[in-house]
């Protein structure tokens, strides 16, 4: 008969959330539980060069269910941290604090600004024009001017009403700015009726200090000026320069585009229909009406653009020539009628 196999006895699982019992250690007669002289023991005393030691309670037993806080809750992270290490850590923290941008002065902070956004000074918080800036990214920064578009372009904001109350404000702001930026704009909000004398003074002040004076009669207009300057920052003048049309198709499209409501599609249709500029300029209203996509209004405007005189004097001369021609034709017809009658 086979003997029954004995099952292994299960160990009780410790509850990790159970309240730990205080472990009281019994000190030896020749040891000191507080601070004092005692023989060094590696397990229950901390190292001290003078021989002083402090009894350290033994940590609780670690099991499979012990949490991290239970296992290392009694460990002091600064137990082996001497005076030399503390001095090195303090020096490192001080170096980090010295390199922190928040401790830099506003003038040194200009080099740390990101160029893709419109930077607004923290002193401009509460300005009502900021609610109308929606088309460009913007953020608040600590700096000398009120607005920075690029590392070499900035702007100051001034209200004429505030200028009448504090006339020395703009002088102080210009003195703070010095000569840090190449392009400097003074955005002036004209919010008073009697503005002739203050504007003349500001115009003279801007000429003397190399500022560009921009006048805005509303908060929305002032915000649009800031957005426009930031949007076109870094772009050259090629978008404003005249384009050179080298091909015949581009030249015809540009010329026909000057006629009202005639677009590039209509220009290409007319050029394909008539083949060249000469045939198009000499076409009649009936021939222009045949072109697909060109309505009666466009036909009439095209025909008038080709046949209407450019000035009133030319129109008068053309009418005089037509009248003389008609009178001559009528006289010739009358002479021929009389000759035939005779």
FENTAJO-V262485 format. One record per backbone hydrogen bond with DSSP energy under -0.5 kcal/mol. NH is the residue of the N-H (numbers start at 1). CO is the residue of the C=O. Records with the same first field share a line. If there is no record, write none. Layout:
NH: CO / CO
This chain:
16: 14
18: 15
24: 22
25: 23
27: 25
31: 28
36: 34 / 53
38: 51
45: 41
46: 54
51: 48
53: 36
55: 33
56: 44
63: 61
66: 63
71: 67
72: 68
73: 69
75: 72
77: 75
79: 76
81: 78
82: 80
86: 82
87: 83
88: 84
89: 85
90: 86
91: 87
92: 88
93: 89
94: 90
95: 91
96: 92
97: 93
98: 94
99: 95
100: 97
103: 100
104: 101
109: 105
110: 107
111: 108
112: 109
113: 110
117: 114
118: 137
119: 117 / 148
120: 139
121: 146
122: 141
124: 121
125: 122
127: 124
130: 127
131: 128
132: 129
133: 130
134: 132
139: 118
141: 120
143: 141
146: 155
147: 155
148: 119
149: 153
150: 153
153: 150
154: 183
155: 147
156: 185
158: 187
160: 189
163: 159
164: 160
165: 161
166: 162
169: 166
172: 168
173: 169
174: 170
175: 171
176: 172
177: 173
178: 174
180: 177
182: 152
183: 152
184: 182
185: 154
186: 212
187: 156 / 185
188: 186 / 214
189: 158 / 187
190: 188 / 216
191: 189
195: 193
199: 195
200: 196
201: 197
202: 198
203: 199
204: 200
205: 201
206: 202
207: 203
208: 204
209: 205
210: 207
211: 206
212: 184
213: 211
214: 186 / 212
216: 188
222: 218
223: 219
224: 220
225: 221
226: 222
227: 223
228: 224
229: 225
230: 226
231: 227
232: 228
233: 230
235: 232
239: 236
240: 237
241: 237
245: 243
246: 244
251: 247
252: 248
253: 249
254: 250
255: 251
256: 252
257: 253
258: 254 / 255
259: 256
262: 259
263: 261
267: 263
268: 264
269: 265
270: 266
271: 267
272: 268
273: 269
274: 270
275: 271
276: 274
280: 276
281: 277
282: 278
283: 280
288: 284
289: 285
290: 286 / 287
291: 288
294: 291
295: 293
299: 295
300: 296
301: 297
302: 298
303: 299
304: 300
305: 301
306: 302
307: 303
308: 304
315: 311
316: 312
317: 313
318: 314
319: 315
320: 316
321: 317
322: 318
323: 319
324: 320
325: 321
326: 322
327: 323
328: 324
329: 325
330: 326
331: 327
332: 328
333: 329
334: 330
335: 331
336: 332
337: 333
338: 334
339: 335
340: 336
341: 337
342: 338
